[in-house]
Amino acid sequence: MTDTPISTPIFDGHNDLLLRLWLNDAPDPVALFLDHTLDGHLDLKRMRQGGFAGGLFAVFIPPASYMPQLKPNAAPQPHDALAITHAQIALLQRIESQSAGRAKICRSAAEIEACIEQRVLAMVLHIEGAEAIDGSLSQLDALYQAGLRSIGPLWNLPNQFGVGVTGDFPGSPDSGDGLTDAGLALLRACNQKKMVIDLSHMNEKAFWQTAQYSDAPLVATHSNVHALCPQPRNLTDKQLAAIAESNGFVGVNFGNAFLRADGKRDKSTALGEIVRHLDYLLEKLGADGVGFGSDFDGISVPDALGDVSGLPLLIEAMSAAGYSRALTEKIAWRNWLDVLKRSWGE
């Protein structure tokens, strides 16, 4: 593939590029991202090849117990969630400042739309697991000023805001207590700031608390269908009905283990498995409620996709399955823009 414009730009709901860059020991990992090829699924060259126009870029704090595996040769360091958060945000800021106009941190849907038109990478700051924010929410204003517009209060492990979804395959999303009082206060604060509240790592109790107490559209940035793949983190029909009722949205996760009926992390997974989840979500949510939430750089994806440069192959698979050009464009990027407008009040 060559670095030329393609007919279908793609805005994506979730990637873990910032974690990968933070773990990279190169003197300037941002320069590698901008002008070379990185290990993993994402760098600017392959993004352009695949038509990746932008997305939500997650800050993720790996648990301290993960660090020896993620950086086996590194000297032990204090595990400071707020410092790690700021370090990853600084990487996103450096991507913008070192890109010579090729990438921009976006704080509004209008900025995203302008970037898509100008072929500038549109980057929205997202937090996955809010361990860096204390129970008094004292850091939230500064993070919002830095560009934070989307937050998932929980990841898999418990934190001050509640309990994330956990469990083996096959399993239920009802995996423990939901949001704490601090978690409910975080919901209220995010509503006041008109931020997206991500459901994708919430267990069932936390999901229903969010549905009850949040006044924003219900959004799962990178989740799939429990009826097709009974991973605890996938969404049940009852949850999908609540998302539809809220005029909400689901971004389909490309992870093999969240696509396959057998739950295996098998890279031989066909692209048709992604289309199968899209079909189901379109039936439950309608043509306006579905998009992509790849989880690139955070998950094992089908070899048939490979990395971000393979996105045109997914578009081809959707076309072969009978998706019209108009529907494909809605799923690829227009629906994301619309739900962000509904969430951000634009």
VENSULUR-V430088 format. One record per residue. RES is the residue in one letter. PHI is phi in whole degrees, -180 to 180 (none if undefined). PSI is psi as a letter, one per 30 degrees, with the letter a starting at -180 (none if undefined). D_CENTER is the distance of its C-alpha to the mean C-alpha in whole Angstrom. Layout:
RES	PHI	PSI	D_CENTER
RES	PHI	PSI	D_CENTER
This chain:
M	none	k	25
T	-109	l	26
D	-82	i	24
T	-128	l	25
P	-60	k	24
I	-118	l	23
S	-75	f	23
T	-123	j	20
P	-69	l	17
I	-128	k	13
F	-111	k	10
D	-121	k	7
G	-84	f	4
H	-164	k	2
N	-147	l	5
D	-115	h	8
L	-57	e	11
L	-63	e	12
L	-63	e	13
R	-62	e	14
L	-67	e	16
W	-63	e	17
L	-80	f	19
N	-74	k	21
D	-90	g	24
A	-65	l	25
P	-57	e	27
D	-142	i	25
P	-63	f	21
V	-64	e	20
A	-62	e	23
L	-63	e	22
F	-62	e	19
L	-74	e	21
D	-130	g	24
H	-139	a	24
T	-111	k	22
L	-92	l	20
D	-64	l	19
G	98	a	16
H	-96	f	14
L	-131	k	14
D	-158	l	16
L	-63	e	18
K	-61	e	20
R	-71	e	18
M	-59	e	16
R	-66	e	19
Q	-61	e	20
G	-88	f	17
G	79	g	17
F	-73	j	14
A	-90	f	14
G	164	a	11
G	171	a	8
L	-90	k	6
F	-102	j	7
A	-86	k	7
V	-93	k	10
F	-129	k	11
I	-99	j	14
P	-66	k	16
P	-56	k	19
A	-56	e	22
S	-67	f	23
Y	-82	f	21
M	-62	e	22
P	-60	e	25
Q	-79	e	23
L	-74	e	21
K	-134	i	23
P	-64	f	27
N	-101	g	29
A	-82	k	28
A	-70	k	30
P	-58	k	29
Q	-128	l	27
P	-58	k	27
H	-93	i	24
D	-105	j	23
A	-61	e	19
L	-68	e	20
A	-65	e	22
I	-66	e	19
T	-59	e	16
H	-65	e	19
A	-65	e	19
Q	-72	e	15
I	-62	e	16
A	-61	e	19
L	-64	e	17
L	-63	e	15
Q	-65	e	18
R	-69	e	20
I	-56	e	18
E	-62	e	19
S	-72	f	23
Q	-93	f	24
S	-84	f	22
A	55	h	25
G	84	g	24
R	-87	f	21
A	-147	k	18
K	-145	k	18
I	-78	k	16
C	-106	k	15
R	-117	g	16
S	-150	l	17
A	-65	e	17
A	-63	e	20
E	-66	e	19
I	-61	e	16
E	-62	e	18
A	-64	e	21
C	-63	e	19
I	-61	e	18
E	-64	e	22
Q	-96	g	23
R	59	h	21
V	-103	k	19
L	-64	j	16
A	-93	j	14
M	-115	k	12
V	-109	k	10
L	-78	k	10
H	-132	k	8
I	-116	k	9
E	-111	j	8
G	88	j	12
A	-96	h	14
E	-60	f	17
A	-76	f	18
I	-98	k	19
D	-80	l	23
G	-63	f	24
S	-84	f	26
L	63	g	22
S	-67	f	24
Q	-89	f	22
L	-65	e	20
D	-61	e	22
A	-65	e	22
L	-66	e	18
Y	-63	e	18
Q	-63	e	20
A	-74	f	18
G	120	g	16
L	-63	k	13
R	-130	g	12
S	-151	k	10
I	-146	k	10
G	-103	j	9
P	-58	f	13
L	-124	l	13
W	-119	a	12
N	-69	e	15
L	-97	l	18
P	-63	k	20
N	-140	a	20
Q	-65	f	22
F	-100	f	19
G	152	a	20
V	-122	k	19
G	-77	l	16
V	-78	k	16
T	-140	l	18
G	131	l	21
D	-87	l	22
F	-86	k	22
P	-76	l	23
G	-162	l	22
S	-95	k	22
P	-73	f	19
D	-82	i	22
S	-118	g	22
G	142	a	23
D	-64	l	24
G	-95	b	21
L	-80	k	21
T	-81	l	23
D	-59	e	25
A	-65	e	23
G	-65	e	20
L	-66	e	22
A	-66	e	23
L	-65	e	19
L	-57	e	18
R	-62	e	21
A	-66	e	21
C	-67	e	17
N	-61	e	19
Q	-63	e	22
K	-89	f	20
K	56	h	18
M	-98	l	14
V	-69	k	11
I	-109	j	12
D	-85	k	9
L	-89	f	11
S	-64	f	8
H	-115	g	11
M	-83	k	14
N	-77	l	17
E	-63	e	19
K	-64	e	21
A	-65	e	18
F	-57	e	17
W	-72	f	20
Q	-64	e	21
T	-63	e	18
A	-61	e	19
Q	-78	e	23
Y	-102	f	22
S	-88	k	20
D	-102	g	21
A	-97	l	18
P	-56	k	16
L	-78	k	14
V	-129	k	11
A	-111	j	8
T	-71	f	5
H	-152	i	5
S	-141	l	9
N	-126	a	12
V	-100	k	16
H	-66	e	18
A	-64	f	21
L	-96	f	20
C	-149	j	19
P	-77	h	20
Q	-72	k	17
P	-55	f	17
R	-83	f	14
N	-82	l	14
L	-97	k	15
T	-78	l	19
D	-60	e	21
K	-64	e	22
Q	-66	e	18
L	-62	e	18
A	-63	e	21
A	-67	e	20
I	-63	e	17
A	-61	e	19
E	-64	e	22
S	-86	g	20
N	61	h	19
G	-96	a	15
F	-161	k	12
V	-132	k	10
G	-99	k	8
V	-71	k	9
N	-82	k	8
F	-88	g	11
G	-67	k	12
N	-54	e	16
A	-69	f	16
F	-100	f	14
L	-103	e	16
R	-79	k	19
A	-63	f	22
D	-93	f	23
G	69	g	20
K	-83	l	21
R	-87	h	19
D	-93	j	21
K	-73	f	20
S	-79	g	23
T	-53	k	21
A	-79	l	21
L	-62	f	19
G	-60	f	21
E	-67	e	19
I	-64	e	16
V	-63	e	18
R	-60	e	20
H	-70	e	17
L	-59	e	16
D	-56	e	20
Y	-65	e	20
L	-66	e	17
L	-62	e	19
E	-64	e	22
K	-86	e	21
L	-111	f	19
G	86	l	21
A	-68	f	20
D	-96	f	18
G	-109	g	15
V	-132	k	13
G	-156	a	11
F	-108	k	9
G	-144	i	5
S	-55	e	7
D	70	g	6
F	-53	k	9
D	68	g	11
G	-129	g	10
I	-157	l	11
S	-85	k	15
V	-112	l	14
P	-59	k	17
D	-58	f	20
A	-64	f	21
L	-95	e	18
G	83	d	18
D	-159	a	15
V	-62	f	14
S	-69	f	18
G	-87	g	18
L	-57	e	16
P	-59	f	19
L	-68	e	20
L	-67	e	18
I	-60	e	19
E	-64	e	23
A	-64	e	22
M	-67	e	21
S	-62	e	24
A	-64	f	26
A	-84	g	25
G	99	g	26
Y	-71	k	24
S	-73	l	25
R	-60	e	24
A	-65	e	23
L	-66	e	21
T	-60	e	19
E	-66	e	19
K	-62	e	17
I	-67	e	15
A	-69	e	14
W	-159	e	14
R	-66	e	16
N	-64	e	15
W	-61	e	12
L	-60	e	14
D	-68	e	16
V	-72	e	14
L	-67	e	13
K	-63	e	17
R	-65	e	18
S	-77	e	16
W	-87	f	17
G	77	h	20
E	-107	none	21
